[in-house]
Amino acid sequence: RRDDAAPDHPCLELFMFGSYLVELVLGLSFLFAVLGIVTSAVTEALLSSLKKRSAHLNEWMAQWAAQFIAGQGKAGADLTLEALKKHPLIASAQRGAGAPSYLAPEALAGAMLQLIAMPFSQTCIGKGLEESRGALQAHIDKLHNTDLKNVMQALLDRAASKAADGSALVARLQEEAAAWIDSSMDRIEGWTKRYAKRVSLVVALVLCAGFNVSALEVMRVLSADSSVRTELAGTAVTYVQQQCSIKPDPSKADAPAGSAAQTQADKDKEQADRTKCLQEQSQHAIEALGTPSRLGIGWEHKPAFLTAKDTLQAVVAFVVWLVGVVAAAFAASLGGDFWFKWIGDIVRLTGYKPVRKVDPSPVDPQTAAVIDRLLKIR
């Protein structure tokens, strides 16, 4: 490739055009990744302060109780939503006056089975499988809530098919109940993710509009300035390996199942570690991005609609600016991990390698003196 002349061969011209596209996409992707990291950090902080996970857990418990607990008190069992929340296995997960953001399915299943007074110790421990199953079946038939009765019947059938005696039947039934509750609790994660997506989109729009980040303007700058484009593409490639990840604590691997308090503490620590990781990653990513003004970001580069001479030009320029801001906000709402993976895929597919700047070797004084004499003689 020659820097002092235009390419005179079609293949070379195609190569240069391909390199231009790769660098342009890498530069834009890195900008979106930085915006995505900042957006994720702000979103996580907002979700923690608003306690939406706790609210979604309480909403799910209310819906679950309305379906499977309503009318059950008539059976003589003290199964109500308030009794369920006050059960030691559930109450132990509550930290202070605040509601828990997570409940272990094992704890919730154990509390439910105890509150509906399943006769485990009297009819199952040390007894045969058929005898134990018959006693539990008779107790399930007395349940008044039809949905709860049908669910417990299905759980008992699955547990009996995997058990060899009464004691094993109890353990299997508890496992099946925990698995059922765990699958029902998946909707909590779905609620939180959908809410987080909406919040992240609003946060991204505020950030992009507040700091004048237009995807179209950044694309124009990168297209026009080859040095900035190449530098930003190289930064993207080198930074993509520096993502942080939250690794589980090995010391918690052997924690007893159903320990709601321990699980809640682990969840709180995981959430705190993720928030801290995102904050640190945001700071490092912003530093790696460099001066934003060189990319056309910031209000020191006034958008065209602020300097337009007539109304029509101002309206057209504002629409273009708004499209660029919305595009940047939507890209940022996808999150930094999405764009880091995208950058990695581009590098693997294209084999792109960042251009390294080679500093000129220092000239020793004697050589410099010789060169100076030759120049004077000339």
Secondary structure, DSSP 8 states (H G I E B T S, - for coil): --SSS---SHHHHHHHHHHHHHHHHHHHHHHHHHHHHHHHHHHHHHHHHHTHHHHHHHHHHHHHHHHHTTTGGGGT----HHHHHHSHHHHTT--TTS--S---HHHHHHHHHHHTT--HHHHTTTS-HHHHHHHHHHHHHT---HHHHHHHHHHHHHHHHH-SSHHHHHHHHHHHHHHHHHHHTHHHHHHHHHHHHHHHHHHHHHHHHHTT--HHHHHHHHHH-HHHHHHHHHHHHHHGGG-------GGGTT--TT-HHHHHHHHHHHHHHHHHHHHHHHHHHHHHH--GGGGT-STTS--HHHH-SSHHHHHHHHHHHHHHHHHHHHHHHT-HHHHHHHHHHHHHHH--------------HHHHHHHHHHHHH-
